[in-house]
């Protein structure tokens, strides 16, 4: 499989399939329990990295559009966590104040 083939697959990969791919890479096994071959693992990792470069996400470590590994700083991660916590508290306060 060439890099062009992998890039074409990454462009059409759904979020659901991307998440399944990440699980396969993390566990080293297909959903049926069969182990990945070295070639399958390498191609899956290449597909994941290509997908991340095309579809940026908020993970702490990802591949940017130029193909470089991008790490978020500790301060950025803390800021994001604080914003999510604040938003969750606001939603909870709205839910708790609603008598319905």
C-alpha positions in Angstrom: 0.0 0.0 0.0 1.5 3.4 -1.0 1.3 6.6 1.0 -1.2 7.9 -1.7 -3.4 4.9 -1.0 -3.2 5.6 2.7 -4.0 9.3 2.3 -7.0 8.5 0.1 -8.3 6.1 2.8 -7.7 8.7 5.5 -9.8 11.3 3.7 -12.8 8.9 3.5 -12.5 7.4 7.0 -15.4 8.1 9.4 -14.8 9.2 13.0 -16.3 5.9 14.1 -13.9 3.9 12.0 -11.0 6.1 13.2 -11.8 5.4 16.8 -12.0 1.6 16.0 -8.6 1.9 14.3 -7.1 3.6 17.4 -8.4 0.8 19.5 -6.9 -1.8 17.2 -3.5 0.0 17.4 -3.7 0.3 21.2 -4.5 -3.3 21.8 -2.6 -4.8 18.8 -5.6 -7.0 18.1 -8.6 -7.0 15.8 -12.1 -6.9 17.4 -12.3 -10.7 17.0 -9.1 -11.1 19.1 -6.7 -12.0 16.3 -3.3 -10.3 16.6 -2.2 -7.7 14.0 0.6 -8.7 11.8 3.6 -6.3 11.7 2.5 -5.0 8.3 -1.1 -4.5 9.4 0.2 -2.6 12.5 2.5 -0.4 10.5 -0.2 0.4 7.9 -2.8 1.1 10.7 -0.4 3.5 12.4 0.3 5.3 9.1 -3.4 5.6 8.4 -4.0 7.0 11.9 -1.2 9.5 11.5 -2.5 10.6 8.1 -6.1 10.9 9.4 -4.9 13.1 12.3 -3.0 15.4 9.8 -6.2 15.8 7.7 -8.7 16.0 10.6 -7.1 17.9 13.5 -8.4 17.1 17.0 -7.9 18.3 20.5 -5.8 15.4 21.7 -2.7 16.2 23.8 -0.5 14.7 21.0 -1.4 14.6 17.4 0.1 14.9 13.9 -0.2 18.4 12.4 -0.9 19.1 8.7 2.8 19.3 7.9 3.3 15.8 9.3 5.1 16.8 12.5 4.1 15.5 16.0 2.4 18.3 17.9 2.3 18.3 21.7 0.1 20.6 23.7 1.8 22.3 26.6 0.9 21.5 30.2 -0.6 25.1 30.4 -2.7 24.5 27.4 -4.0 21.2 28.7 -4.8 22.8 32.1 -6.6 25.7 30.4 -8.7 23.4 28.3 -9.6 21.3 31.4 -10.5 24.4 33.4 -12.8 25.5 30.5 -14.5 22.1 30.3 -14.9 22.1 34.1 -16.4 25.6 34.1 -18.8 24.7 31.3 -19.9 21.5 33.0 -20.6 23.5 36.2 -22.7 26.0 34.3 -24.7 23.3 32.7 -25.2 21.6 36.1 -26.4 24.9 37.6 -28.9 25.4 34.8 -30.2 21.8 35.2 -30.5 22.2 38.9 -32.3 25.5 38.8 -34.9 24.2 36.3 -37.9 22.9 38.2 -39.2 20.8 35.3 
